Amino acid sequence: MIAEIDEVNVPFFHINHLIPNKKAVNRPKGQIGVIERKRIKKIREEAPGNR
């Protein structure tokens, strides 16, 4: 995905792509991030209007 920030296009991974990427790299710090990102994803999916 690309976001425009202060007229600059900034590429970034969508959370659905970031989680598998962090799992594949398999660094300890990244694995902690996977847990937190899964939590964020679950909260977003359960939020009103996302059903």
C-alpha positions in Angstrom: 0.0 0.0 0.0 1.1 3.6 -0.5 0.1 6.5 1.7 0.7 10.1 0.8 2.3 12.0 3.7 3.2 15.7 3.2 3.0 15.2 -0.5 5.5 12.2 -0.4 4.3 8.7 -1.4 5.3 6.3 1.3 5.1 2.5 0.6 4.3 0.2 3.5 3.0 -3.3 4.2 -0.7 -3.7 5.0 -1.1 -5.5 8.3 -2.3 -8.6 6.4 1.1 -8.8 4.6 3.2 -7.6 7.5 2.3 -10.4 9.9 3.4 -13.3 7.5 6.5 -11.2 6.6 7.5 -10.9 10.2 6.9 -14.6 10.8 9.1 -15.5 7.8 12.0 -13.3 9.0 11.7 -15.0 12.4 13.6 -12.6 14.6 12.7 -12.7 18.3 11.7 -9.0 18.3 9.7 -9.5 15.2 7.8 -12.4 16.7 6.7 -10.2 19.6 5.5 -7.7 17.0 3.5 -10.5 15.3 1.6 -11.2 18.5 0.8 -7.5 18.9 -0.2 -7.0 15.3 -2.5 -10.0 15.5 -4.1 -8.4 18.6 -4.6 -5.1 16.6 -6.0 -7.0 13.6 -8.5 -8.8 15.9 -9.6 -5.5 17.5 -10.1 -3.9 14.1 -12.1 -6.9 12.8 -14.4 -6.8 15.9 -14.9 -3.0 15.8 -18.5 -1.8 15.0 -19.0 -1.4 11.2 -16.5 -4.1 10.3 -18.9 -7.0 10.4 
